[in-house]
Amino acid sequence: MVVKSNILHEANINFSTSKIEFEHVSIDSRSLQNGNTSLFFCLKGQNNDAHIFIESLIEKGVQHFVVEYIPENVKGKAHFCIVENTTAALQNLAKAYKNQFQIETIGITGSNGKTIVKEWLNFLLSPDFSVVRSPKSYNSQVGVPLSVFGINENHTLGIFEAGISLKGEMQHLAEIIQPNIGIFTHLGPAHQEGFTTVEEKIIEKCQLFSKAEVLILEKNDWIEKHLTIPTFTWSFEDNKATVFILSSVKNNLKTTLEIQYKNEVFKISLPFTDAISIENAITCICTLLYLKVSISTISERISKLYNIEIRLQAKTGINNCLLIDDSFSSDYQSLKMALDFLEQQKLHQKKTIILSDIFQSGLNLNELYSNVIKLLQQNNIAQIITIGETIGKYFQDVQNVISFANTQAFLQQFNTDSFKNETILIKGARSFNFDEIVVLLEEKNHETVLEINLDALTLNYNFYKQKLQNTTKIMVMVKAFGYGNGGYEIAKQLEHLKVGYLGVAFADEGIALRKAGITTPIMVLNPEISSYKAMIAYNLEPEMYSVSGLTSFIELAKEKNLNGYPIHLKMDTGMHRLGFEKSEVAALIALLKHNNFVKVTSIFSHLAASDNFDFKAFTLQQIQLFESLVSELSAALNIQPIRHILNTSGIFNFPEYQFEMVRLGIGIYGVGNSEEEQISLENVSVLKSIISQISTVNENESIGYSRKFVVQKQMKIATIPIGYADGIRRAWGNEKGYVMIHNQKATILGNICMDMLMVDVTSIPCEERDEVIIFGENPHVQEIASVCDTIPYEILTSISQRVKRIFYKN
């Protein structure tokens, strides 16, 4: 992309420099692609303010910024364009940029299926058009503008999705996308909380199509009555639809549709049997029919559709490697996104990429691969492995490159044992079958996995952050392996979010994070005297909660001739777990006064009942005592420490006592301590497994140990390879708990075994190796905890280390 001066002027973005142009529009201060050809937009919202990163960006070479104000420390150091709202300015620039290009544009909205339909249309229409599309699920107020900047003069079709969550948002996206053809996918309850009624949400979404020539959708009177444009509809039930589905027959993992369109009846075979995929495929068929693609061509292309993986996933690899799996797409825009994710999640300084031929760039090959080489150099990729006839030619003179003609040649010839202690991005077009490379390089685990959504983690972090002042620091607790979700990977995302502190329980947890490259300050909450030396060696900051422990640490600091080593004082204000009592303050002052070996960085305490307003008076009493103790210590020691007492529930219920820092724990992992709090949180973790075996059990036979369940009439059961050794409590068995298979509840029968459990699938159509949801949105860990008479913390932290963790971003 190139943004020239005339486009900037049209968007009312003006700098004192003349005839300026940019090759990169950025909103991410951490991207390695930022440089002297970047235009940086300092977005400012409830939860963030990118203006604070201007100074560090100037050091990286960025010289042009669109801002809402100029911070004092950077005045005169770069070129600034001051606007009222930087997000609106970004949208205006995207609109002006798109106006340069006269290309057919498809705009997609709906509650579900937007990304799948977009990706399938890209596959189906690429033989006829040079397609540019939204990367992954970039459909937000910021994602849509960034998607549009991917257009160049060689593209002939744009496919962009638009997602909204609040009234008034769609008009902005409509002005940017300006679709000729509209698509309305499945209408469901997603994001309904931003609207008072379903009809209000429909009206808002339909604004995307106000100037389109047609809207393609499943026939829906609710939606159609709000339209002023022609429609192209489909239906299983209403023969007045443009496309009427006469029949749908499922057989051998395929579905055959008999379709009536105009005066013609024809059949098309889909490689799916689930209802959602069938709906999305029909939407694609209708789009191709509207574009006058022949029925024979549609039939041939539709038969080759495939499951779309729209997530970037971080997986544990062989030989202490970390894999970034993006093995289903290869275009220039998504490559830039994948490289940013690689930088965020890298476990090792050495970064490797396995990259296939790149398609659908809209650029000539010389320009495309020149840009790709520059991009990889900017991102400090140490080793490049190219796969494909074309890419190999353009990389033959680049250092540290190994090239293969195809994936099979790589699998046969490359010594995978040479991958050690590195982070590997695997990115290739689907036709290259890079999933085979992922399987080869992935550490082998059984088929039960815990998937962690890093986007949801970020949303939850921002939910709590918006309740705080901009100056308030946040410590996020990553103890107990990130509450069972993962240690290093969670910490890496939090470091990317620039949290103030990470909290761990024991020194070995902090040491593991330091060895993995985490540089954020880490507080150790339960330091053992025997670990003091190791803590100092790895720059970990201990909590001090007793006179004896503090005395020992000061003696060690003196022995090592340390100066001002950071420590944190824990005061007991009523929890009665750990901490200095009020009666010990005098002794504490005596130890610390005129002591230069250590420095009191923070003083804190822990609320015992911040989640329960029945104990509000006790909580306020704790806070009052805390303030009193801190004042006494601060005056006696002549210090101004960071103060913190609020935990997750404290942030939600008592934000007025946030002081200089708060400690965020279970909430960031998607578990609130009240119904009101829970509504605002996104689920972070989904525990999945598969069906190992399906069998028929007859009347009077029993299931599992101790014959706890006796069959009353013949039933079908499925065995799932997960049990109490993986962290599933036995109390969840014996018909008290359930799993989800194809969105249906399958009751757990009999005792849960060490490595397996059995469920009732008598009325659920399913097959061996089908996916099983152990917990996630449904059942939620709170429901499991309630049935098992425990708390969600115990459910999450009990998930065994033998369960593979997969981290992903949409």
Buried (B, 14 or more C-beta within 10 A) or exposed (E): BBBEBEBBEBBEBEBEEEEBEBBBBBBBBBBBBBBEBBBBBBBBEEBBBBBBBBEEBBEBEBBBBBBBEBBEEBEEBBEBBEBEEBBEBBBBBBBBBBEBBEBBBBBBBBBBBBBBBBBBBBBBBBEEBBBBBBBBBBBBBBBBBBBBBBBBEBBBBBBBBBBBBEEEBBEBBBBBBBBBBBBBBBBEEEBBEBBEEBEEBBBBBBBBBBBBEBBBBBBBEEBBEBBEEEBBBBBBEEEEBBBBBEEBEBEEEEBEBBBBBEEEEEEBEBBBBEEBBBBBBBBBBBBBBBBEBEBEEBBEBBEEBEEBBBBBBBBBBBEEBBBBBBBBBBBBBBBBBBBBBBBBBBBBEBBBBBBBBBBBBBBEBEEBBEBBBEBBEBBEBBBBBBBBEBBBEBBEEBEEBBBBEBBEEBBEEBEBEEBEEBBBBBBBBBEBBBBBBBEBBBEEBBBBBBBBBBBBBBBBBBBBBEBBEEEBBBBBBBBBBBBBBBBBBBBBBBBBBEBBBBBBBBBBBBBBBBEBBBEBBBBBBBBBBEBBEBBBEBEBBBBBBBBEBBBBBBEBBEEBEBEEBBBBBBBBBBBEEBBBEEEBBEEBBEBBEEBEBBBBBBBBBBBBBBBBEEBEEBBEEBBEBBBBBBEBBBEBBEBEBBBBBBBBBBBBBBBEBBBBBBBBBBBBBBBBBEEEBBEBBBBBBBBBBBBBEBEEBEEEEBBBEEEBBEBEEEBBBBBBBBBBBBBBBBBBBBEEBBBBBBEEBBBBBBBBBEBBBBBBBBEBEBEEEBEBBBBBEEBBBBBBBEBBEBBBBBBBBBBBEEBBBBBBBB
